[in-house]
C-alpha cells in the first residue's frame, strides 16, 4: 500500500496502514522550524487581519521588495509564489517537451511537476555505496543532451550540501553545453545564507534558484516562496501565473519574517545542536547516518535490523518518521528525521533506545 508522498501527513499514514492513531503523536516526518513563526507575526496579527478585506498586491508586495532587500537583488529578478510547489510547476512549464535531469534521492515534486508537463526525465542516482555524494562525471555526461538539471542544495532527504567547487563546475559546464540549472535552496537558510547562489545569478543567467519561506519561519499554512533568476525567466513565469497568486496576508507575513535575523540565528543553532546530538546517538547504536548540514538527517538501521518493523513499531508509540519508500536509492530502508524541540528529541531517543535493545 502506497504511503504519502510527503511528510507532515501523520493521519494519512495511519489510515493507509489501517492503524489506530494514538491520542498524542510526534511528527518527525516534517522538517519545519519547531520554534513556530516569529513572535512579531502574532504581535501584528490584528493589522494582518485587516488585509482580509483588501485585494492583495498583484506583484506580491511588500514581500517581493523585502526579498530584494534581503538578497540585494532587483525585484525584476524575483517572482513570488504560493509556495515552492507552485513555483516548481511554473518552472516545469519552461521545459515542456524537453529533457530534464533529476538526481535521486531527492524531493518528489521535481519529477511530479516535470512529468505533468510532458518533460522527459533523465534519472541519475547518488548511490548509497558512495555515501550519496553527487556523481559529478555522470551528471555532466547527461547534461550534454539535456535542457535542464535539477539539484536540491542542500539535498532533501540526505541534508547534504554539494561541495562548492563541484557545484560551480557543474554550473559552468551548463554554459558550455547549453543546459540550464534549477537550484532548490529550500533549506539553505538552516545552513549558511552565504552559500546561496543568488548573489552569483548575474554571472550565470542560466541558473534558476527556488526558495521557500515554509521551513525556516514555520509558516507552511500560508504557502509562500520565491524564485530568483534572470529577468527574462522571471518575465516568462509572470505570464504563467494567475492574477493575485500570492495572498495579501502571506505577502505581509513574508516581509515580517525576512527582518528576523535573531530568529534565524537561534533556529540554526538549535538545528545544529540537536542534529549533532542525534547523529552521535544513532552512530553509537550501529546506524548509518547521512552527513547532513540541514535541519534534518537520514539514517538506516542496517541490514541486521528490520526497517519496516521500526517504522511500524514507532507509529504504535505515536512517533512518525519520514519513510523513504518514494526516495529512489533509499527504497524504504532509510528514514528522515526533522529536528524538533529538545524535549521531543529526548523522547525520540528514549523510544529508539528501547527499540534498539529489543532488536
C-alpha positions as CSV (number, residue, x, y, z in Angstrom):
1,X,0.0,0.0,0.0
2,X,1.4,3.4,-1.1
3,X,2.4,5.7,1.7
4,X,2.0,9.5,1.4
5,X,4.5,11.2,-1.0
6,X,5.4,13.8,1.6
7,X,6.0,14.2,5.3
8,X,3.6,16.1,7.6
9,X,0.6,13.8,7.0
10,X,0.6,11.6,10.1
11,X,-3.2,10.9,10.0
12,X,-2.9,9.7,6.4
13,X,0.0,7.4,7.3
14,X,-2.2,5.7,10.0
15,X,-5.1,5.5,7.6
16,X,-3.0,3.9,4.8
17,X,-1.6,1.3,7.2
18,X,-5.1,0.7,8.8
19,X,-3.7,1.6,12.2
20,X,-5.4,3.4,15.1
21,X,-3.7,6.7,15.6
22,X,-2.6,7.3,19.2
23,X,-4.0,10.3,21.0
24,X,-0.6,12.0,21.1
25,X,1.6,12.0,18.0
26,X,5.1,13.4,17.5
27,X,5.6,14.0,13.8
28,X,9.3,13.9,12.9
29,X,8.4,13.4,9.2
30,X,8.1,17.1,8.6
31,X,11.1,19.5,8.8
32,X,9.7,22.8,9.8
33,X,11.3,25.0,12.5
34,X,9.9,23.7,15.8
35,X,10.1,27.3,17.3
36,X,7.0,28.2,15.4
37,X,6.6,31.5,13.5
38,X,8.4,34.6,14.6
39,X,6.7,36.3,17.6
40,X,6.4,39.5,15.5
41,X,3.8,37.8,13.3
42,X,1.5,37.3,16.3
43,X,2.1,40.9,17.5
44,X,1.0,42.3,14.2
45,X,-1.9,39.8,13.7
46,X,-4.7,42.4,14.1
47,X,-3.2,44.6,11.4
48,X,-2.7,41.5,9.2
49,X,-6.4,40.6,9.7
50,X,-7.3,44.0,8.1
51,X,-5.8,42.6,4.8
52,X,-8.6,40.1,4.6
53,X,-11.0,42.6,3.1
54,X,-8.4,44.1,0.6
55,X,-7.3,42.6,-2.7
56,X,-3.6,41.7,-2.5
57,X,-0.9,43.4,-4.5
58,X,-0.6,41.5,-7.8
59,X,3.3,41.5,-7.6
60,X,3.3,40.0,-4.1
61,X,4.3,43.2,-2.3
62,X,5.6,44.0,0.3
63,X,7.2,40.6,0.2
64,X,8.9,41.0,-3.1
65,X,10.7,44.2,-2.1
66,X,11.7,42.6,1.2
67,X,13.2,39.7,-0.7
68,X,15.1,42.1,-3.0
69,X,16.5,44.0,0.0
70,X,17.4,40.7,1.8
71,X,19.4,39.4,-1.2
72,X,20.5,42.8,-2.6
73,X,18.9,42.0,-5.9
74,X,16.5,43.8,-8.2
75,X,12.8,42.9,-7.9
76,X,12.8,42.3,-11.7
77,X,14.8,39.2,-11.0
78,X,12.3,37.9,-8.5
79,X,9.0,36.2,-8.6
80,X,6.8,35.4,-5.6
81,X,4.6,32.3,-5.5
82,X,2.1,30.3,-3.5
83,X,4.8,28.0,-2.1
84,X,7.7,26.2,-3.8
85,X,5.3,23.6,-5.2
86,X,3.5,26.2,-7.3
87,X,6.9,27.7,-8.4
88,X,8.2,24.3,-9.5
89,X,5.1,23.9,-11.6
90,X,5.7,27.2,-13.4
91,X,9.4,26.3,-13.9
92,X,8.5,22.9,-15.3
93,X,6.4,24.6,-18.0
94,X,9.6,26.2,-19.3
95,X,10.8,22.7,-20.2
96,X,7.6,21.3,-21.7
97,X,8.5,18.6,-24.2
98,X,12.3,18.8,-23.4
99,X,14.7,16.8,-21.3
100,X,15.4,17.3,-17.6
101,X,17.9,15.6,-15.3
102,X,16.8,14.8,-11.8
103,X,19.4,13.5,-9.3
104,X,18.0,11.0,-6.8
105,X,17.2,10.5,-3.9
106,X,15.5,13.9,-3.9
107,X,12.3,15.9,-3.5
108,X,9.5,14.1,-5.4
109,X,7.9,17.3,-6.7
110,X,10.6,17.8,-9.3
111,X,9.6,14.7,-11.2
112,X,5.9,15.2,-10.5
113,X,5.8,18.6,-12.0
114,X,8.0,17.8,-14.9
115,X,6.1,14.7,-15.9
116,X,2.9,16.6,-15.8
117,X,4.4,18.9,-18.5
118,X,5.4,16.1,-20.8
119,X,9.1,16.5,-19.9
120,X,11.4,13.5,-20.5
121,X,13.0,12.9,-17.1
122,X,16.6,11.5,-17.1
123,X,17.3,10.0,-13.7
124,X,20.8,10.0,-12.2
125,X,21.4,8.2,-8.8
126,X,23.6,9.4,-6.0
127,X,24.4,5.9,-4.8
128,X,24.3,4.7,-1.2
129,X,27.6,2.9,-1.6
130,X,29.4,6.2,-2.1
131,X,27.6,8.0,0.7
132,X,25.0,9.7,-1.6
133,X,27.7,12.0,-3.0
134,X,26.9,13.7,-6.3
135,X,28.1,11.6,-9.3
136,X,29.7,14.6,-11.0
137,X,31.0,12.8,-14.0
138,X,27.7,11.1,-14.8
139,X,25.7,14.3,-14.3
140,X,28.0,16.2,-16.7
141,X,27.7,13.4,-19.3
142,X,23.9,13.6,-19.2
143,X,24.0,17.4,-19.4
144,X,25.3,17.3,-22.9
145,X,22.0,16.1,-24.2
146,X,19.6,17.7,-21.7
147,X,17.9,21.1,-21.3
148,X,18.0,21.4,-17.5
149,X,19.4,19.9,-14.4
150,X,17.5,20.0,-11.1
151,X,19.6,20.0,-7.9
152,X,18.5,20.3,-4.3
153,X,21.1,22.3,-2.3
154,X,21.2,21.1,0.5
155,X,19.6,17.9,-0.6
156,X,16.3,16.6,0.7
157,X,16.3,13.9,2.2
158,X,20.0,13.5,2.9
159,X,20.6,17.0,4.1
160,X,24.0,17.0,2.3
161,X,25.3,20.2,0.7
162,X,27.3,19.8,-2.6
163,X,30.9,20.8,-2.5
164,X,31.2,24.5,-3.7
165,X,33.8,23.6,-6.3
166,X,31.8,20.7,-7.6
167,X,28.6,22.8,-7.8
168,X,30.4,25.6,-9.6
169,X,32.0,23.1,-12.0
170,X,28.6,21.7,-12.9
171,X,27.1,25.2,-13.4
172,X,30.0,26.4,-15.5
173,X,29.7,23.3,-17.7
174,X,26.0,24.1,-18.1
175,X,27.1,27.3,-20.0
176,X,29.2,25.1,-22.4
177,X,26.5,22.6,-23.2
178,X,23.5,24.9,-23.0
179,X,21.9,23.2,-20.0
180,X,20.1,25.3,-17.5
181,X,20.3,24.6,-13.7
182,X,17.5,24.8,-11.2
183,X,18.8,25.0,-7.7
184,X,16.3,24.3,-4.9
185,X,17.5,26.2,-1.8
186,X,14.5,25.4,0.4
187,X,16.8,24.5,3.4
188,X,19.8,26.7,2.8
189,X,18.8,29.2,5.4
190,X,19.3,26.5,8.0
191,X,22.9,26.1,6.8
192,X,24.5,29.4,5.8
193,X,23.0,32.2,3.7
194,X,26.4,33.0,2.3
195,X,26.2,29.6,0.4
196,X,23.1,30.8,-1.6
197,X,23.8,31.1,-5.3
198,X,21.5,34.1,-5.6
199,X,24.4,36.7,-5.5
200,X,26.1,34.9,-8.5
201,X,23.0,34.9,-10.7
202,X,24.1,37.9,-12.7
203,X,27.2,35.9,-13.8
204,X,25.2,32.8,-14.6
205,X,21.9,33.7,-16.2
206,X,21.2,30.0,-17.0
207,X,20.6,29.3,-13.2
208,X,17.2,29.5,-11.5
209,X,17.0,29.5,-7.7
210,X,13.9,28.4,-5.8
211,X,13.4,29.4,-2.2
212,X,10.8,28.5,0.4
213,X,9.6,30.5,3.4
214,X,7.9,27.5,4.9
215,X,10.7,25.7,6.7
216,X,12.8,28.4,8.5
217,X,9.8,30.5,9.5
218,X,7.4,27.7,10.3
219,X,4.6,29.1,8.1
220,X,3.6,26.1,5.9
221,X,-0.1,27.1,6.2
222,X,0.3,30.3,4.2
223,X,2.2,28.8,1.3
224,X,4.9,31.3,0.3
225,X,8.2,31.1,-1.7
226,X,10.1,32.9,-4.4
227,X,12.2,32.4,-7.5
228,X,15.4,34.4,-8.2
229,X,16.6,34.3,-11.8
230,X,17.4,36.2,-15.0
231,X,14.9,38.9,-15.8
232,X,13.8,37.1,-19.0
233,X,13.0,33.9,-17.0
234,X,11.0,35.9,-14.4
235,X,9.0,37.7,-17.2
236,X,8.1,34.3,-18.6
237,X,7.0,33.0,-15.3
238,X,4.7,36.0,-14.7
239,X,2.8,35.1,-17.9
240,X,2.0,31.7,-16.4
241,X,0.8,32.8,-13.0
242,X,-2.8,33.7,-12.3
243,X,-3.5,37.2,-11.0
244,X,-3.1,37.6,-7.2
245,X,-1.2,34.2,-6.9
246,X,0.1,35.3,-3.5
247,X,-2.4,36.3,-0.9
248,X,-2.1,39.6,0.9
249,X,-1.6,38.2,4.4
250,X,1.1,35.8,3.2
251,X,2.9,38.7,1.5
252,X,3.0,40.8,4.7
253,X,4.0,37.8,6.9
254,X,6.8,37.1,4.5
255,X,8.1,40.7,4.7
256,X,8.0,40.5,8.5
257,X,9.9,37.2,8.6
258,X,12.8,38.4,6.5
259,X,13.6,41.0,9.1
260,X,14.0,38.4,11.8
261,X,17.8,38.0,11.9
262,X,18.0,36.8,15.6
263,X,15.2,34.3,14.9
264,X,17.2,32.8,12.1
265,X,20.4,32.7,14.2
266,X,18.6,30.8,17.0
267,X,17.0,28.4,14.6
268,X,20.3,27.5,13.1
269,X,21.9,27.0,16.5
270,X,19.1,24.8,17.7
271,X,19.1,22.7,14.5
272,X,22.8,22.2,14.6
273,X,22.9,21.3,18.2
274,X,20.0,18.7,18.0
275,X,21.2,17.2,14.8
276,X,24.7,16.7,16.1
277,X,23.3,15.0,19.3
278,X,21.0,12.8,17.3
279,X,23.8,11.9,14.8
280,X,26.1,10.8,17.7
281,X,23.3,8.8,19.3
282,X,22.4,6.9,16.0
283,X,26.1,6.1,15.3
284,X,26.5,4.8,18.8
285,X,23.6,2.4,18.2
286,X,25.0,1.0,15.0
287,X,23.1,3.0,12.5
288,X,24.4,4.7,9.3
289,X,23.7,8.4,9.1
290,X,23.9,10.9,6.3
291,X,26.4,13.8,7.0
292,X,23.6,16.4,7.0
293,X,24.1,20.1,7.4
294,X,20.3,20.9,7.4
295,X,17.6,20.8,10.0
296,X,17.1,17.0,9.4
297,X,19.1,13.9,8.7
298,X,18.6,10.5,7.3
299,X,19.6,7.2,8.8
300,X,19.3,3.4,8.3
301,X,19.3,0.7,11.0
302,X,21.4,-1.6,8.8
303,X,20.9,-5.0,7.3
304,X,20.7,-6.8,10.6
305,X,17.6,-4.9,11.7
306,X,14.1,-4.7,10.1
307,X,13.4,-1.1,8.9
308,X,9.7,-1.7,8.3
309,X,9.4,-3.1,11.8
310,X,11.0,0.0,13.2
311,X,8.7,2.3,11.3
312,X,5.5,0.5,12.4
313,X,6.7,0.0,16.0
314,X,7.3,3.7,16.3
315,X,4.0,4.5,14.8
316,X,2.3,2.5,17.5
317,X,4.1,4.6,20.1
318,X,2.9,7.8,18.4
319,X,6.2,8.6,16.7
320,X,6.1,9.3,12.9
321,X,9.3,9.2,10.9
322,X,9.6,10.1,7.2
323,X,9.7,6.9,5.2
324,X,11.8,6.6,2.1
325,X,9.5,4.4,0.0
326,X,9.4,7.1,-2.7
327,X,13.0,8.2,-2.4
328,X,14.9,6.4,-5.2
329,X,18.1,4.8,-3.9
330,X,16.8,4.6,-0.3
331,X,13.9,2.2,-1.1
332,X,12.3,2.2,2.3
333,X,15.4,1.2,4.2
334,X,16.2,4.8,5.3
335,X,14.3,7.3,7.4
336,X,14.4,11.1,7.6
337,X,14.1,12.8,11.0
338,X,13.3,16.5,11.2
339,X,14.7,18.3,14.2
340,X,12.1,19.2,16.9
341,X,12.2,20.7,20.4
342,X,14.8,19.4,22.8
343,X,12.1,17.7,24.8
344,X,10.7,15.9,21.7
345,X,14.2,14.9,20.6
346,X,14.8,13.4,24.0
347,X,11.6,11.3,23.8
348,X,12.5,10.1,20.4
349,X,15.9,8.9,21.6
350,X,14.4,7.2,24.6
351,X,11.9,5.3,22.4
352,X,14.7,4.4,19.9
353,X,17.0,3.2,22.7
354,X,14.3,0.8,23.9
355,X,13.7,-0.5,20.3
356,X,17.5,-1.0,19.7
357,X,17.8,-3.1,22.8
358,X,15.0,-5.4,21.7
359,X,16.0,-5.6,18.0
